[in-house]
């Protein structure tokens, strides 16, 4: 578990060295079943989308197409 956290933190730190080209970034919040929209330049949350699905099915990750026009939130249940 610690190694996963270390890899994630390293990816964030390395990513901070690059100019943000995306206009917004999706951030999946599994704990409260929402997706936050983050401005990559200011690192502020600009919107929060509530997932309204029955049961315990919710997004676990987000994938965005290279052109930024399509976003997918794969759903699964525990």
N, C-alpha and C positions, 0 to 999 in steps of 0.2 A: 504494500500500500504506500509506503514511504517513497519507494522508487517511482511510482506513478505520479505522485505529487511533485517529486523533484523534476521529472521529465516535463510535466506541465509547466512548472515555474520556469524552467530553462527555456522552453518554447516561447513563453510570454516575454521573457527578458530579451531573447534574441529578436523576437518580432518587434520590440520597441525600437530597435535600431533601424528599421526600414520605414520608409514613408508609407503612410496608409493610403491605399488607392481606392478602397471601398468607401462608398458613401455611408453605409451602415453595416453593422455586424449583428447577426442573431446570436443571442446567448440563451441557451435552454436552461431553465430553472426546474430541475426535476422535483425538488422538495415541495414547491407550491404550484406545480403544473402550469407554469407561464413561460413565455418567451419574451425576453427583453430585447429591445432594439437599441444598440449602442452606437454613438458617434465615435468612430475610431480616432479622430483627431483630438477631441476633448475628453474622451473616455467617460462620457455622461450618458445615462439612460434617457433616450428621447421618447420611448413608448414601451408599454408593457401589454402583451397580448395574453389573455386568459384562454387556456385550452378548455373547451367545454365538451368533454367526452365522458361517456358513461363508464362507471367503474374506475379501475386503477390504471387505465390505459393512458399513457402520456408520451411525449417526445423524449428521446434520450440523447439525441444529437441533432445538429442542423447541417445541411449541405447546400451550398450556393453555387450556381453555375458560373463559369469564368466571366460571362458577360454581365452577371449580376441581375439578370431578368427572372431567373427561376430559383426558387428556394424550396427545399424538401425537409420535412421534419419526420423522420421515420418513427413510427409509433410501436410500442410494445407494452406488455404487461409483466409485472413481476412474477 
